[in-house]
């Protein structure tokens, strides 16, 4: 990335963390704080969520999010969204319905309208850099050349000749395809925990693909011991049940959330998965564990003098629990 891009990313992480922490500083709930932080990231086109979401194979932005209140043991999630401006807020509305936990597609968007959430035209999510990534992904994965997408550079749906979904056209290595997730974990003045996660998923994913971000226990989990939000290759997090696994190790093996998250990410790495988690416990001890080359992350507490500290690369350490795993 260029130095200018790095500055913008760091500024975006700083702003979102600052917004979330401001809620806590005023005595607000952990749930309010994580929703606020994630909304700020969803509104920033630099991050793969909300406005900055990647495109699927069909050139559509399909968004998903989840949220969990650890003290109340309540959770909400939504996926396959194309018109909800802030998916994390829909996830919260689902959680607070005290009826369902997970909604998807048109039904979820209808519920969002009923709840008065902001609905946008799908063109709102179009960004030039994500469309170019979408095009490059097809060219990279095709066994034979494909006709380049045509149409205006700011067209919502340029005309493309796409490679059919087939085994031979599936890449063996997804590392060139943009992924990413935004998430937040927090503990409030009452010691209550919350976690939230939102994403556009994997660039050029199959239409209808659901990742780990909206899956409670995989991409998001919070109870009275730990709050977890995950990022990375979602299929691995779903198979492992990563977020819940961390909580169970802490409870059943007596590990600290930091020890548990490190063990879980190290285990995933041995199966071919890459990614990371952010965690926090009721005492405010943070964990930012990742096996990828880097992870966008930020942290704010009284130990940082109430000013967010930001990290991107693996060799940066912004908190005692900021650990890059190399296996």
Helices and strands as residue ranges (DSSP letters): H 3-25, H 30-42, G 50-52, E 63-69, E 74-81, H 87-96, E 102-104, H 105-114, G 122-125, H 128-141, G 167-169, E 182-187, E 193-199, E 220-222, E 227-232, H 234-240, H 242-252, H 257-270, E 275-280, E 286-290, E 294-299, G 302-304, E 309-313, E 322-324
